[in-house]
Amino acid sequence: FALRDTLVANNLDQATRVAFQKDKRWRVVTLQGQVIEQSGTMTGGGGKVLKGRMGSSLIVDVPQEEIERMDSQLQTDMETAVKYREKKAELEEKVAKLRRSLREMKNTLEKYSASIQSLSEQEVLLKVQLKELEANVVASAPDKNKQSQLEKTLVSFKKDYEAAASKAGKVECEVKRLHNLIVDINNHKLKAQQDKVDKICGEIDACVSEKTKAQVAIKTASRNLKKSEDTVLRTEQEITENEKEIKDLTVELEKLEETATVVMKECKEAEGSLPEAQERHRNLLQDIKTIQENEHGLQKEALNIRLKIEQIDSHIGEHQSKIRYWQKEISKLSLHRIEEKPAEELPKLNKEDLEAIKDPDIINNQIALLEAKCLEMKPNLGAIAEYKKKEELYLQRVAELDEITNERDNFRRAYEDLRKQRLYEFMAGFNVITNKLKENYQMLTLGGDAELELVDSLDPFSEGIMFSVRPPKKSWKKIFNLSGGEKTLSSLALVFALHHYKPTPLYFMDEIDAALDFKNVSIVAFYIYEQTKNAQFIIISLRNNMFEIADRLIGIYKTHNTTKSVATNPKLIPFKELEKVHAAGCC
């Protein structure tokens, strides 16, 4: 049966027979979930069978009489199919005999044509010899003996010529008769037999489709019957379970009523003791208020104490930070060593000296006086040595700078050389790939044109490349404005051009022909077949035009939840079929 534009089959073998017919292709799905699309792609399968989804919306009640009638009709159709198969075998044998006789007639025709050609060549040679002899007779003196001999030879040559001409005429008549006979056989017998064979094949396919429809209807009816029986059993079980639950609920209801009476009694007793509890609650609230007021007072005092402690801690921290700062400043101070004098150290004050100082303003005044004296004193004597050190360091840094600038210039020159080399090699490869792309696209599309253009010709590595295509009898378009098949052809042309520029010994391609029609698939297949002279191609495909010309065909299939493979040579399959036909004819 059919679901809109999809046919349903029992298994994959039946689906392939129904899907791939001569005049039209169908979209077929099997009961195991495998799908064959009109384009030839197969999907579905797997180790887990999905059940319960198909057939639930198409419930057909078929009576038993209709099923019996369909079974009887199916048996009669099977018998007629067997008869038609036998007739088909007989007709195939007759066609094979006629083809053999046709081959023999063609061979005889070739023999007779070869003999006619040789005799015509002999005739030309004889005519040339006859002219030469006549010229010799005219040129020579009339000698009766020679003349008589020449006349005799002339008569013999004429007889040979007439015999050859008569044979050639007979051969030409025989050739014309055989040619007319071949034409009559081809026009009448073979055409009639071929029409009969096509008609019988169509009737066989119709019978097979009706048979599958009947089998599927029977299976769906049996499946629906089982489902209805299961639902009846389930509803009976649910009724019994519901009755048990109702009994249990009534028992629980009685228990709840008993507990409710006890709870009502307790509630009345609690209402009697409620005013005493309310008075106690009021007294407790007053006590809590007094305690909370005392607590707030204590918290305020604690906050004041904490604020004072924090202020004291902040003062202590400031003084400690000042002490650290001045200790660092003192550590930085150092006395310059004067030549021919011992080194002096700065005096350090003890705790006793610090405690003896009562007024810090005195120390500040002393510091100001000392700073004024330092300004009036002579310059630093260690500045010369420090200047020499700085000069040596400066010269060292200048040498390092010169070395680094030279190295930078060398790297910059090498970078420019590499950049020019990359541009040159890229443009050379780009030109080769562009020319090969045009050639491949014209070959694949039979008249189209393709072009690779640089977006920025001055700096091709900044903007990229634009791929434009002009399909046959159309205008120029960019690749993202093309259809699926045109995109596939243009991308294949570019891929083949890249392979031509940098070939490899092995190529692996996965369903490159999925979006192509039959003509373009055959063009791509023959191009790949020509390229197999220098490389090996491994192609995954579901299209007949692609894998029929392969040197080796490997099929992957799945049985009993395991994947298997079969390898065959497609070019040996026709010879095997002929051997089977000859074997059937001999039997």
C-alpha positions, -999 to +999 in steps of 0.1 A: +000+000+000+010+037-002+013+066+022+008+097-001+038+096-024+056+068-005+053+030-011+057+005+017+075-028+011+082-059+033+120-059+030+149-042+012+150-066-018+113-059-026+118-022-020+147-021-045+126-039-071+097-015-067+118+017-064+141+013-095+118+007-124+123+016-161+100+045-166+097+061-131+114+059-097+095+057-065+102+066-028+099+033-009+101+025+029+103-009+044+087-023+076+121-022+092+125+016+087+148+016+057+141+043+031+150+044-006+148+080-020+140+088-056+176+100-061+189+065-052+201+072-016+193+046+011+189+055+047+176+038+079+181+004+093+201-002+125+202-028+151+171-017+170+138-022+152+112+006+157+077-008+163+042+006+169+045+038+148+036+026+113+000+014+107-015+029+139-033+057+119-044+034+091-068+008+107-087-011+081-113-037+090-111-065+064-136-093+065-125-130+063-143-135+029-123-106+014-090-121+028-099-155+013-108-139-020-075-119-020-056-151-012-072-169-042-065-140-064-030-139-052-025-176-061-040-171-095-017-141-100+013-161-089+004-189-114+000-163-142+034-147-131+050-182-134+035-186-169+047-152-178+082-160-165+083-191-186+072-172-217+098-146-209+125-173-207+113-187-241+113-153-257+147-146-243+160-178-258+145-169-292+160-134-289+194-150-282+191-173-312+181-144-334+210-124-322+234-153-330+220-156-365+223-118-369+259-120-359+265-148-384+248-128-411+270-098-403+301-119-405+291-133-439+283-098-451+317-087-440+333-116-459+314-109-491+322-072-489+359-080-485+358-103-515+339-076-536+366-051-526+394-074-537+377-082-570+371-045-577+408-039-571+416-068-595+393-052-621+412-019-619+445-037-623+432-056-653+419-025-670+454-009-665+471-039-679+446-039-709+455-003-717+492-010-715+488-040-739+468-019-763+495+008-763+522-019-769+502-033-798+498+001-814+535+009-809+549-024-821+550-036-857+522-058-868+534-094-862+507-120-869+521-146-845+524-121-817+491-105-826+474-139-825+490-146-791+480-113-778+445-118-791+443-151-773+456-136-741+431-107-745+403-132-750+414-151-719+416-119-699+382-109-711+368-142-700+384-138-666+370-103-664+335-114-673+337-143-648+349-119-621+322-094-630+295-121-629+308-133-595+308-097-582+272-092-595+261-124-577+279-113-545+263-079-546+228-094-551+234-118-522+246-089-500+215-068-508+193-098-501+210-104-467+208-067-458+171-066-466+165-098-446+184-083-415+163-051-418+130-071-419+140-093-390+150-062-369+118-043-378+092-071-373+103-099-351+127-083-326+104-053-321+073-075-316+092-097-291+106-068-273+071-052-269+058-085-256+087-088-231+081-052-219+043-059-215+049-091-196+074-073-173+049-046-166+022-072-157+046-091-134+055-058-116+018-050-112+011-085-098+040-082-074+028-048-061-007-061-056+007-091-038+027-069-014-003-047-008-024-077+002+003-091+025+007-057+042-031-054+047-032-089+062-003-080+086-019-047+097-053-064+103-036-091+125-016-065+143-047-044+150-065-075+163-038-082+187-037-046+199-075-046+205-073-079+225-045-065+247-065-033+254-095-054+265-073-074+289-058-042+302-092-026+308-105-057+328-074-056+350-078-019+356-115-024+366-105-051+392-077-028+406-101+002+408-126-019+428-099-029+453-088+007+456-124+018+464-127-007+492-093+004+507-105+041+505-137+034+523-118+017+552-094+047+554-124+071+554-139+054+585-106+056+603-103+093+595-138+100+609-129+083+642-097+104+645-117+135+636-140+130+666-110+127+690-094+158+676-127+178+681-128+168+717-092+179+723-099+213+705-128+220+729-106+213+760-079+236+745-104+265+741-112+263+778-076+267+789-069+295+763-075+327+786-050+316+813-023+310+786-030+345+771-024+362+805+009+344+809+019+354+774+012+391+782+034+390+814+062+374+795+061+401+768+065+428+794+095+410+809+111+407+775+106+445+768+125+454+800+153+430+792+156+444+757+158+480+770+187+471+793+204+452+764+202+484+742+218+505+768+247+481+773+252+479+735+255+517+732+282+517+759+301+489+741+300+509+709+315+540+725+343+519+740+350+503+706+351+537+689+377+550+714+398+518+710+398+521+672+409+558+674+438+548+696+447+519+673+446+543+643+470+567+661+494+539+669+493+527+633+501+561+619+531+565+643+544+530+634+541+538+597+561+571+602+587+552+622+591+526+593+593+554+567+620+573+585+639+540+592+639+535+554+651+570+547+679+566+573+690+533+557+692+551+523+716+577+538+753+570+536+784+590+541+807+593+510+841+578+516+869+604+514+902+592+502+930+588+528+904+589+556+886+561+575+850+555+566+825+571+589+791+558+599+759+576+608+752+578+645+722+558+658+700+570+687+690+547+715+658+547+735+674+567+762+686+594+737+651+596+723+635+599+757+659+627+766+646+648+737+616+667+751+610+693+724+610+679+687+612+715+673+648+716+684+656+686+662+637+702+632+658+733+636+690+713+636+679+695+604+673+728+587+708+741+597+725+709+585+707+710+551+718+746+546+754+737+554+752+708+529+742+732+502+771+755+510+796+726+511+818+713+482+804+688+455+803+651+458+837+635+454+824+601+443+806+616+412+836+609+390+837+572+397+800+570+392+803+589+359+829+564+346+806+535+355+777+552+337+799+558+306+810+521+304+773+511+307+763+536+280+790+523+256+779+487+262+742+496+256+752+514+223+771+483+211+741+461+219+718+486+201+740+484+169+740+446+170+702+445+174+696+470+146+718+450+122+700+418+132+667+435+127+677+447+092+688+412+083+655+397+094+636+425+076+654+417+043+648+379+048+611+387+055+608+407+023+625+379+003+601+353+018+571+376+011+581+380-025+588+343-029+554+335-014+536+360-037+555+346-068+547+309-059+511+318-051+505+336-083+521+308-104+499+282-087+469+305-089+473+309-127+477+271-131+446+264-110+425+291-128+433+277-163+427+241-152+394+253-134+381+267-167+390+236-186+374+213-160+342+234-157+338+235-195+343+198-196+318+190-168+291+214-179+296+211-217+300+248-224+301+267-191+328+290-178+344+297-144+368+323-131+389+328-100+396+365-093+417+382-066+397+408-046+428+428-041+454+422-068+481+443-051+478+423-018+461+390-026+466+377+010+445+404+027+411+401+010+409+366-005+396+351-037+362+355-055+348+324-073+325+333-102+307+308-125+287+311-157+266+280-163+257+270-199+232+295-214+232+316-182+249+348-169+278+351-146+270+344-109+288+341-076+289+306-062+265+313-033+238+322-058+239+288-076+216+258-072+227+226-054+238+208-086+256+238-100+274+243-067+285+207-067+298+209-103+317+242-097+332+229-064+342+196-081+359+215-109+378+235-083+388+204-064+400+186-096+420+217-105+437+217-071+444+180-075+459+187-109+482+214-093+493+192-064+484+155-072+484+127-046+484+089-052+452+083-033+419+103-032+389+096-010+355+111-019+322+108+000+289+111-020+301+139-043+272+130-067+243+133-043+229+166-058+237+157-095+214+144-122+221+113-143+239+131-171+263+151-148+269+120-127+281+101-158+303+130-169+320+132-134+323+094-133+341+092-167+364+121-158+374+103-125+378+071-145+403+088-168+422+102-138+427+067-124+456+062-148+479+081-124+461+078-090+437+056-071+402+068-062+380+055-033+344+069-038+313+064-016+283+066-039+247+054-043+243+063-079+243+036-107+262+058-132+290+063-107+297+028-095+289+008-127+322+019-144+343+012-113+371-014-115+362-027-081+328-024-063+326-030-025+291-032-010+284-027+028+253-043+042+240-053+077+225-087+087+218-099+122+231-067+137+265-072+121+281-052+093+295-072+063+310-064+029+311-079-005+336-071-033+328-076-070+340-066-104+311-048-122+326-055-156+323-093-151+286-092-142+273-090-179+294-121-188+281-140-158+245-132-169+252-144-204+267-176-190+235-181-170+214-175-201+234-199-221+232-225-193+194-221-191+192-224-229+213-256-229+190-271-202 
